[in-house]
Amino acid sequence: MTALPLLVAIWTAPQPVHALEHASEQVILDIEWKRLHPDALVAFTQSGDPEARARAARALGRLRTEASLEPLGELARDDHATVRIEAANALGQTPHSERSLLALLSIEADTEVRAAILQALGQNAEMAGMRALVDALYQRVPFPKPPLEARAAAEAMGHLAIHNRPALARVETVYHLTSQLDRLDLPTRRASAFALARMRPERADPTTIARLVDRTAAEPDPTTQAFLVRAVAHLTDAGDALPDLYAQTARDPAPSVRIATARAARTCGWTGAVVLLNDPDPAVRQVAIEAVAGLPTLDRAALLLPIVQAGDTLAAAEAQLLSGDPRLLDAAAALQALATEGLIADPSPWLPTSRPTPIRAAAISAVNDPDTLVALALEDPEVVIRTTATQRLVQLKPPLNQLLSLLPATDAVVAALAADAIGERRTAKAQKPLLRALETALDADLLASGLSALHSLYKGRYPKVRRIPESAIALARKHSEHPHSQVRKHARGILQTARKSLPDASPRPLPVSYAEVSTITSARIQTDQGEFIIDLAPEEAPITVWNFARLAEDGWFDGVSWHRIVPDFVAQTGDRRGDGMGGPGWTIPDEINAMRYHEGVVGMAHAGADTAGSQWFVTLSPQPHLNGRYTAFGHVTRGMHVVESLSASDHIRAVIIERTGPPNPPSPDVAPVP
């Protein structure tokens, strides 16, 4: 893969007038952290300084409340284009903003602002907004729409397709998106290919199908071609064209194209994907294993069991030393795929603790005995096994008593997963066990899940428990100002349902000093595979950068594994448990900004709005569907080859934060890192 280019500004990135004063930034940060009412920003929305108005618009979007619609509507008509762009971006984050965005589109003349409006429609447009996006693609020769607008509309369609595919995947839309593939402008081609991949069109006219297949074969950009490879797999009338196309793309020099081919093979049933089982790239092989397991016309066991056996022959001692050995990773992927497809009748040979952990975790997907899973969840020495066993047990929908038996687990995540499943049952029998489990609980995830389960019993027109006990009310009061957003949410929900007075509705903000965070420039990430450097963006996500730097300097990331490696998608870390379920015990608010998820962009993982904590990821390829959904706070400027070489067996050795000046001493008010 070629060296990672520097990120370039795109159409929604506003051009700053000048830097906002640190004192003003500090006030806005406090408003964002507390999630105050938009009225708190009036001094900035009505400021004579366009930079202050632009920054206020961004803050209004981060509040995610309909109360922001009116002030954003005014800012979207500002004399300064920078302010209008920020207001359009913010409207994309604001509920029920389609009408406002369409009204703005009808009067806006500036191409960059129009592009921002179109892209914002991708967050929440309905039928009228979808029509506007299609219109932005329509080519009125000899005066075609500017590439900037077509590009924004195409990417917006890709976002909308995640939630509303049937309304978009129409013959007309597929035609217009395919037409964009003839442009010389690469970003527009890439955005159109992304939209088609997300749309998963099943129908198109014969001419469009032939054109789309031809463009897929001829596309020179690997990222765009990978999107198209996935898109054409869904066309039911593509006929005999796909085998020839995929035979070509399976030999492509770019791993991303071969990975896309393997994924597409499962969609359309192309059995030629077996050739990719021997690909030299481990990431391609793992995706090919999943694809082959999903092709029932093949003898899947005959193809994949030898891979399992080859990796399983590693002695336990060797496996501990070589947990990143490709044979072991392939074996775990093959066993997982066979188990998921129901092709492993007896997983017991792979469950003993003498087996490598990746093999054991994969085999659990084939375990159907709840008692075995309960024992693994409660007693196994490996964190990953306990978590995986609990998740498998929940999938089987066992009797309530077996879920209740997990609430006293010493592993708080096991108890939290059980509480989530119990909450879905909404049974009064769970109230007392839940209260007992939460009485002395300290883990934030267990508190969030347990309080949510309790709240499910009390709320609604037909509550399962009509009289909320005083012990539940006391528990809710105790945690109503917890630093974890989901704990606060469910604790306050119980108090509201009980019609009890609430404490101050905002948590005490962490002492984020913008003057301090603005001095943070970069992070050196030292891993088992080498070092890479992240250029951090405190001007885009100050709270996130501050949180990341504090965790790093407290040693939180030292020794942490890269627990989630998804080929051609992300490398994720930051969980000290190593199973993707851990966090620092607090959450920070999202800071959606103008950065876009190109290759090498660093973002915060989360489990819902405003739930980010310590887990973060690096994109391994462009991922436009993450734009506007996850806080981006930096990008890799050196060592992207190190990121690409990481496996789940690799660890962070140290994270070194670099500043323009000396670091400030930790504040005594900073929440302690466990």
C-alpha positions in Angstrom: 0.0 0.0 0.0 1.3 3.5 -0.8 2.3 5.9 1.9 -0.6 7.6 3.6 -1.1 11.1 2.1 -1.7 14.1 4.3 -5.4 14.8 4.9 -6.8 17.5 2.6 -9.6 19.8 3.3 -12.9 18.8 1.7 -16.1 20.7 1.0 -17.5 20.8 4.5 -14.4 21.9 6.2 -14.9 25.6 7.1 -12.1 28.1 6.5 -11.4 29.7 9.9 -11.4 33.5 10.1 -9.1 33.5 13.1 -8.6 31.5 16.3 -11.3 31.9 18.9 -10.0 33.2 22.3 -9.2 30.5 24.8 -11.6 32.0 27.3 -14.5 31.8 24.8 -13.6 28.2 23.8 -13.6 27.3 27.5 -17.1 28.6 28.0 -18.4 26.7 24.9 -16.6 23.5 26.0 -18.4 23.8 29.4 -21.8 24.2 27.6 -21.1 21.2 25.4 -19.9 19.0 28.3 -23.0 19.8 30.4 -25.3 19.6 27.4 -27.0 22.8 28.4 -30.0 24.4 26.6 -29.1 26.2 23.4 -30.0 29.5 25.1 -26.6 29.3 26.9 -24.9 30.0 23.6 -26.8 33.2 22.7 -23.9 35.4 23.4 -21.9 33.5 20.8 -24.7 33.1 18.2 -25.3 36.8 18.3 -21.6 37.8 18.4 -20.2 40.2 15.9 -17.3 37.8 15.4 -18.0 35.3 12.6 -15.6 32.8 14.2 -17.6 32.9 17.4 -20.8 32.4 15.5 -19.3 29.4 13.5 -18.1 27.8 16.8 -21.5 28.3 18.3 -23.1 26.6 15.4 -20.9 23.6 15.9 -21.8 23.5 19.6 -25.5 23.7 18.8 -25.2 20.6 16.6 -23.4 18.7 19.4 -26.3 19.4 21.8 -28.5 17.2 19.5 -31.8 18.9 20.5 -34.7 20.3 18.5 -34.3 23.5 20.5 -31.3 24.2 18.4 -33.3 24.4 15.1 -34.3 28.1 15.5 -30.8 29.5 16.3 -29.3 27.2 13.6 -31.8 28.4 11.1 -30.6 32.0 11.7 -27.0 31.1 11.6 -27.6 29.2 8.3 -28.5 32.6 6.7 -25.4 34.3 8.1 -23.5 36.6 5.7 -20.3 34.6 6.2 -20.1 31.3 4.3 -18.0 29.7 7.1 -20.9 30.2 9.5 -23.4 28.9 7.1 -21.3 25.7 6.5 -21.0 25.0 10.2 -24.7 25.6 10.7 -25.6 23.2 7.9 -23.3 20.6 9.4 -24.9 21.1 12.8 -28.4 20.7 11.4 -27.3 17.3 10.2 -26.8 16.4 13.8 -30.1 17.9 15.0 -33.3 15.9 15.0 -36.1 16.7 12.6 -34.1 19.2 10.6 -35.1 18.1 7.1 -37.5 20.9 6.5 -35.0 23.5 7.6 -32.3 22.0 5.3 -34.6 21.9 2.3 -35.6 25.5 2.8 -31.9 26.5 3.0 -31.1 24.5 -0.2 -33.8 26.4 -2.1 -32.1 29.8 -1.4 -28.4 29.1 -1.1 -26.2 30.0 -4.0 -22.7 29.2 -2.7 -21.6 25.8 -4.0 -19.7 24.8 -0.9 -22.5 25.7 1.4 -25.0 23.8 -0.8 -22.7 20.8 -0.6 -22.7 21.0 3.2 -26.5 21.2 3.2 -26.8 18.1 0.9 -24.4 16.2 3.1 -26.3 17.1 6.2 -29.5 15.6 4.6 -27.6 12.3 4.7 -28.1 12.2 8.5 -31.9 12.4 8.7 -33.6 13.1 5.4 -36.9 11.4 4.5 -38.7 11.3 1.2 -38.5 15.0 0.3 -34.8 15.1 1.3 -34.1 11.9 -0.8 -35.7 13.6 -3.8 -33.4 16.6 -3.4 -30.4 14.3 -3.3 -31.4 12.6 -6.5 -31.9 16.0 -8.1 -28.3 16.9 -7.2 -27.0 14.0 -9.2 -29.1 14.6 -12.3 -26.9 15.6 -15.3 -28.4 18.4 -17.3 -26.0 18.5 -20.2 -24.3 20.8 -21.1 -24.6 22.2 -17.6 -24.1 19.3 -15.3 -24.3 19.9 -11.5 -20.9 20.8 -9.9 -18.9 17.8 -8.7 -18.9 19.2 -5.2 -22.7 18.9 -5.0 -22.9 15.6 -6.7 -20.2 14.2 -4.4 -22.0 15.5 -1.3 -25.3 14.1 -2.5 -23.8 10.7 -3.2 -22.2 10.4 0.2 -25.4 11.5 1.8 -27.2 8.7 0.0 -24.7 6.2 1.3 -25.4 7.4 4.9 -29.2 7.2 4.4 -29.0 3.7 2.9 -27.7 2.4 6.2 -31.2 2.9 7.7 -33.5 3.4 4.7 -32.2 1.3 1.8 -35.5 0.3 0.2 -36.6 3.9 -0.4 -33.2 4.7 -2.1 -32.4 1.5 -4.1 -34.5 2.4 -7.0 -33.7 1.9 -10.7 -33.6 5.7 -11.2 -31.2 6.3 -8.4 -28.9 3.5 -9.5 -28.8 5.0 -12.9 -27.8 8.5 -11.7 -25.1 7.1 -9.3 -23.7 4.9 -12.1 -23.5 8.0 -14.3 -21.3 9.7 -11.8 -18.7 6.9 -12.3 -17.8 8.5 -15.7 -16.5 11.6 -14.0 -12.7 12.3 -13.9 -13.2 13.6 -10.4 -12.0 10.8 -8.1 -13.8 11.9 -4.9 -17.1 12.0 -6.7 -16.6 8.6 -8.2 -15.6 7.2 -4.8 -18.7 8.8 -3.1 -21.0 7.4 -5.8 -19.4 3.9 -5.4 -19.8 4.1 -1.6 -23.5 5.0 -2.0 -24.1 2.0 -4.4 -22.3 -0.3 -2.0 -24.4 0.8 0.9 -27.6 0.8 -1.1 -27.1 -2.8 -2.2 -29.3 -2.4 -5.4 -31.1 -5.5 -6.5 -32.6 -4.0 -9.7 -31.4 -1.8 -12.5 -32.0 -1.6 -16.2 -29.8 -3.8 -18.4 -27.8 -0.9 -19.8 -27.0 0.4 -16.3 -26.0 -3.1 -15.2 -23.6 -3.6 -18.1 -22.2 -0.1 -17.5 -21.8 -0.7 -13.8 -20.0 -4.0 -14.4 -17.7 -2.4 -16.9 -16.9 0.5 -14.7 -16.1 -1.9 -11.8 -13.6 -3.8 -14.0 -12.0 -0.6 -15.3 -11.9 1.5 -12.1 -8.2 2.4 -11.4 -8.7 3.5 -7.7 -8.7 0.5 -5.4 -11.0 2.0 -2.8 -13.6 3.0 -5.4 -13.3 -0.4 -7.1 -13.7 -2.2 -3.8 -17.0 -0.3 -3.2 -18.2 -1.3 -6.7 -17.3 -4.9 -6.3 -19.6 -5.1 -3.3 -22.3 -3.1 -5.0 -22.7 -5.3 -8.1 -23.0 -8.5 -6.0 -26.6 -7.6 -5.1 -27.8 -7.1 -8.7 -30.1 -10.1 -9.4 -29.9 -9.6 -13.2 -26.1 -9.3 -13.5 -26.1 -12.9 -14.8 -22.9 -14.4 -16.1 -21.0 -11.1 -15.8 -20.1 -11.5 -12.2 -18.0 -14.7 -12.3 -15.7 -13.2 -14.9 -15.5 -9.9 -13.0 -14.7 -11.5 -9.7 -12.1 -13.8 -11.3 -10.4 -10.6 -12.3 -10.8 -8.7 -9.0 -9.7 -11.8 -7.0 -6.3 -11.4 -8.6 -6.1 -7.6 -8.1 -2.8 -6.4 -6.5 -4.7 -4.3 -3.9 -5.7 -6.4 -0.9 -8.8 -4.1 -0.4 -10.2 -5.2 -3.7 -9.5 -8.9 -3.0 -11.2 -8.5 0.4 -14.2 -6.9 -1.2 -14.3 -9.8 -3.7 -14.4 -12.3 -0.9 -17.3 -10.5 0.8 -19.2 -10.1 -2.4 -18.8 -13.8 -3.2 -20.9 -14.7 -0.2 -23.6 -12.3 -1.3 -23.9 -13.5 -4.8 -22.9 -17.2 -4.3 -19.7 -17.0 -6.3 -17.9 -20.3 -5.5 -14.6 -19.1 -7.1 -13.8 -17.5 -3.8 -12.1 -20.7 -2.7 -9.0 -19.5 -4.6 -8.7 -16.7 -1.9 -8.2 -19.3 0.8 -4.6 -19.4 -0.3 -4.1 -15.7 -0.6 -0.7 -14.5 0.7 -2.4 -11.7 2.7 -3.8 -13.0 6.1 -6.6 -10.4 6.1 -7.8 -11.6 2.7 -7.7 -15.3 3.9 -9.7 -14.6 6.9 -12.5 -12.9 4.9 -12.4 -15.6 2.4 -12.8 -18.2 5.1 -16.0 -16.4 6.2 -17.2 -16.2 2.6 -16.6 -19.9 1.9 -18.4 -20.9 5.1 -21.5 -19.1 3.8 -21.6 -20.9 0.5 -23.7 -24.0 1.0 -23.1 -25.4 -2.5 -19.5 -26.1 -1.5 -18.3 -28.9 0.8 -17.4 -26.3 3.5 -16.2 -28.8 6.1 -13.8 -30.4 3.6 -12.4 -27.0 2.7 -12.2 -25.4 6.2 -11.6 -28.2 8.7 -8.0 -28.8 7.4 -7.3 -25.1 8.1 -8.6 -25.7 11.7 -6.5 -28.8 12.1 -3.4 -27.1 10.7 -3.6 -24.3 13.3 -4.8 -26.6 16.1 -1.6 -28.7 15.9 0.3 -25.8 17.5 1.3 -27.0 21.0 -0.3 -24.9 23.7 3.1 -23.5 24.8 4.0 -22.6 21.2 0.6 -21.0 20.8 1.2 -18.7 23.7 4.5 -17.6 22.2 3.1 -17.4 18.7 -0.5 -16.2 19.3 -0.2 -14.0 16.2 0.9 -16.9 14.0 -1.1 -16.8 10.8 -1.9 -20.5 11.1 -3.6 -19.9 14.5 -5.5 -16.9 13.2 -6.7 -18.8 10.1 -7.7 -21.8 12.3 -9.7 -19.6 14.7 -11.4 -17.9 11.8 -12.3 -21.2 10.1 -13.6 -22.7 13.3 -15.6 -19.6 14.1 -17.1 -19.6 10.6 -18.0 -23.3 10.7 -19.5 -22.9 14.2 -21.6 -19.9 13.1 -22.9 -21.9 10.2 -23.9 -24.8 12.4 -21.3 -27.1 10.9 -19.6 -28.1 14.2 -21.6 -30.9 15.9 -19.3 -31.3 18.9 -17.2 -28.3 20.0 -15.9 -30.0 23.2 -12.5 -31.0 21.8 -11.6 -27.3 21.4 -12.8 -26.1 24.8 -10.2 -27.3 27.3 -7.9 -24.6 28.8 -5.0 -26.3 27.2 -6.2 -25.1 23.8 -5.1 -21.6 22.5 -7.6 -18.9 23.6 -8.6 -17.9 20.0 -9.5 -21.5 19.2 -11.5 -21.8 22.4 -13.4 -18.6 21.8 -14.2 -19.6 18.3 -15.6 -23.0 19.4 -18.0 -21.4 21.9 -20.2 -20.3 19.0 -21.0 -24.0 18.5 -21.9 -24.7 22.2 -25.6 -25.2 22.7 -25.6 -26.5 26.3 -26.6 -23.6 28.7 -25.0 -25.3 31.7 -21.6 -25.5 29.9 -21.9 -21.8 29.0 -22.8 -20.8 32.6 -19.8 -22.7 33.9 -17.5 -21.0 31.4 -18.9 -17.6 32.1 -18.5 -17.9 35.9 -15.3 -20.0 36.2 -13.0 -19.7 33.2 -9.7 -18.0 33.8 -9.7 -16.1 30.5 -11.6 -12.8 30.2 -12.4 -13.4 26.5 -13.8 -16.8 27.2 -16.1 -15.6 30.0 -17.4 -12.8 27.8 -17.9 -15.0 24.7 -19.6 -17.7 26.7 -22.0 -15.1 28.2 -22.8 -13.7 24.8 -23.5 -17.2 23.4 -25.7 -18.0 26.4 -27.8 -14.8 25.8 -28.2 -15.9 22.1 -29.7 -19.2 23.2 -32.4 -17.4 25.3 -32.0 -19.7 28.3 -34.4 -19.9 31.3 -34.4 -16.8 33.4 -32.8 -18.6 36.4 -29.6 -19.2 34.4 -29.3 -15.5 33.6 -30.0 -14.6 37.2 -27.2 -17.0 38.2 -24.7 -14.7 36.4 -25.6 -11.5 38.3 -23.3 -12.3 41.3 -20.4 -13.0 38.9 -17.0 -11.6 39.9 -16.5 -10.5 36.3 -18.7 -7.4 36.2 -19.1 -7.6 32.4 -20.6 -11.1 32.7 -23.1 -9.7 35.2 -23.7 -6.7 32.9 -24.4 -8.8 29.9 -26.8 -10.9 31.9 -28.6 -7.8 33.2 -29.1 -6.6 29.7 -30.7 -9.9 28.7 -32.8 -9.9 31.9 -34.0 -6.3 31.1 -35.3 -7.5 27.8 -37.5 -10.1 29.6 -39.2 -7.4 31.7 -40.2 -9.8 34.5 -40.9 -8.7 38.1 -39.1 -11.8 39.3 -35.8 -10.1 38.4 -36.3 -7.1 40.6 -34.8 -8.4 43.9 -31.8 -10.2 42.2 -31.0 -7.0 40.3 -31.2 -4.8 43.5 -28.9 -7.3 45.3 -26.4 -7.2 42.5 -26.4 -3.4 42.3 -26.3 -2.7 46.1 -22.5 -2.8 46.2 -21.7 -2.6 42.5 -18.9 -0.2 41.5 -18.4 -1.2 37.8 -20.0 1.5 35.5 -21.1 -1.0 32.9 -22.8 -3.2 35.5 -24.5 -0.2 37.0 -25.7 1.0 33.6 -27.1 -2.4 32.6 -28.6 -3.1 35.9 -30.3 0.3 36.3 -31.6 0.0 32.7 -33.1 -3.5 33.6 -34.7 -2.1 36.7 -36.1 0.9 34.8 -37.7 -1.4 32.2 -39.8 -2.9 35.1 -41.1 0.5 36.3 -41.7 2.5 33.1 -44.4 2.5 30.5 -48.2 2.3 30.5 -48.1 -1.2 31.8 -45.2 -1.4 34.3 -44.3 -4.8 35.6 -43.7 -3.4 39.0 -46.2 -0.6 40.0 -44.7 0.4 43.3 -41.0 1.3 43.1 -39.3 0.2 46.3 -37.3 2.7 48.4 -34.2 0.7 47.8 -34.4 1.3 44.1 -35.0 5.0 44.6 -32.1 5.3 46.9 -29.9 3.4 44.4 -31.0 5.8 41.7 -30.3 8.9 43.8 -26.8 7.5 44.6 -25.8 7.2 41.0 -27.8 10.1 39.4 -24.6 12.2 39.0 -22.3 9.3 38.0 -19.5 10.2 35.5 -20.8 7.5 33.1 -23.6 8.9 30.9 -25.7 5.7 30.7 -25.6 5.2 34.5 -26.9 8.8 34.9 -29.5 8.3 32.3 -31.1 5.2 33.8 -30.8 6.4 37.4 -32.6 9.6 36.5 -35.1 7.7 34.5 -36.0 5.7 37.6 -36.4 8.9 39.6 -38.5 10.5 37.0 -40.8 7.5 36.8 -41.1 7.5 40.6 -41.9 11.3 40.4 -39.0 12.1 42.6 -37.1 15.4 42.4 -33.9 15.2 40.4 -30.6 16.6 41.3 -28.9 19.2 39.1 -29.4 17.7 35.6 -25.8 18.1 34.6 -22.7 16.2 35.8 -19.9 18.2 37.3 -17.6 18.8 34.3 -14.1 17.4 34.2 -11.6 20.2 34.4 -10.8 20.4 30.7 -8.6 23.5 30.1 -8.6 24.6 26.5 -5.4 26.5 27.1 -3.8 23.2 28.1 -5.3 21.0 25.5 -4.4 23.4 22.7 -0.7 22.7 23.4 -1.2 18.9 22.6 0.2 18.2 19.1 0.7 14.5 18.6 1.0 11.0 20.1 3.7 8.4 19.4 2.2 5.0 19.7 4.8 2.3 20.4 3.6 -1.3 19.6 4.9 -4.8 19.2 5.1 -4.1 15.4 6.9 -0.7 15.7 5.9 2.9 16.2 3.4 5.1 14.4 2.6 8.8 15.0 -0.8 10.4 15.3 -1.3 14.1 14.6 -3.9 15.0 17.2 -6.6 17.6 16.5 -7.5 19.5 19.7 -9.1 22.3 17.6 -11.6 19.8 16.3 -12.2 17.6 19.4 -10.6 19.2 22.5 -12.4 17.1 25.2 -11.6 13.9 23.3 -7.9 14.9 22.8 -7.7 15.9 26.5 -9.2 12.6 27.6 -6.9 10.6 25.3 -3.8 12.4 26.6 -4.7 12.0 30.2 -5.3 8.3 29.8 -2.1 7.9 27.9 -0.1 9.8 30.6 -1.7 7.7 33.3 -0.4 4.6 31.6 -3.9 3.3 30.7 -2.9 2.1 27.2 0.4 0.5 28.2 0.2 -3.3 27.5 -3.3 -3.1 26.0 -4.0 -5.3 23.0 -5.4 -4.5 19.6 -8.5 -6.5 20.5 -10.4 -5.8 17.3 -8.8 -6.0 13.8 -11.4 -6.0 11.0 -9.7 -6.4 7.6 -9.8 -3.3 5.4 -11.9 -1.5 8.1 -10.3 -0.7 11.5 -7.7 -1.6 14.1 -9.2 -0.9 17.5 -7.7 -0.8 21.0 -8.0 1.0 24.4 -9.8 -1.8 26.3 -7.7 -3.1 29.2 -9.9 -6.2 29.4 -9.0 -7.2 25.9 -12.5 -8.3 24.9 -14.0 -5.0 23.6 -16.2 -4.6 26.7 -14.0 -2.4 28.9 -13.7 1.3 29.6 -12.4 3.7 32.2 -15.5 4.0 34.2 -16.6 7.4 32.8 -17.8 8.7 29.4 -17.2 11.8 27.4 -19.5 13.6 25.0 -19.3 13.2 21.3 -17.5 16.0 19.4 -18.6 15.5 15.8 -16.5 17.8 13.6 -15.4 18.5 10.0 -12.8 15.7 9.8 -13.6 12.9 7.5 -12.8 9.2 7.8 -10.1 8.7 5.2 -7.5 6.0 5.6 -5.5 6.5 8.8 -8.0 8.6 10.7 -8.3 8.1 14.4 -11.7 8.0 16.1 -13.4 7.1 19.3 -15.4 3.9 19.6 -18.7 4.1 21.5 -21.9 2.1 22.3 -24.3 5.0 21.5 -24.3 8.8 21.7 -22.0 10.3 24.3 -20.7 7.0 25.6 -17.1 7.1 24.4 -14.5 6.3 27.1 -11.1 4.8 26.3 -11.5 2.7 23.2 -10.3 4.2 19.9 -9.6 3.0 16.4 -7.6 3.7 13.3 -9.2 3.3 9.9 -7.4 0.9 7.5 -9.2 2.4 4.5 -11.6 5.2 3.8 -14.8 4.7 5.8 -17.3 7.5 4.8 -20.2 5.8 6.7 -18.4 6.8 10.0 -18.6 10.5 9.1 -20.9 12.3 11.5 -21.3 9.3 13.7 -18.0 8.9 15.6 -15.7 11.6 16.9 -12.5 11.9 14.8 -9.6 13.4 16.7 -6.4 12.7 14.8 -4.8 11.0 11.8 -1.7 8.9 11.3 1.1 10.9 9.7 3.9 8.3 9.9 4.0 4.6 10.3 0.7 3.5 8.6 2.5 0.3 7.6 2.8 -0.5 11.3 -1.0 -0.1 11.8 -1.6 -2.3 8.8 0.6 -5.1 10.2 -1.1 -5.2 13.6 -3.0 -8.4 14.7 -5.1 -9.1 17.8 -2.1 -10.6 19.5 -0.2 -7.3 19.4 0.0 -4.8 22.2 0.7 -1.1 22.8 3.9 -0.8 24.7 3.6 3.0 25.4 1.8 6.1 24.2 3.9 9.3 24.4 2.0 12.6 24.2 3.9 15.5 22.6 3.1 19.1 23.3 4.4 22.5 22.3 5.2 23.2 26.0 5.6 21.2 29.3 2.5 19.2 30.4 0.5 20.6 33.2 0.4 18.6 36.5 -2.8 16.5 36.8 -5.6 18.3 38.5 -6.8 16.7 41.8 -10.3 16.8 40.4 -9.6 14.5 37.5 -11.4 11.2 37.8 -8.9 8.5 38.8 -8.0 5.8 36.3 -8.7 2.4 37.8 
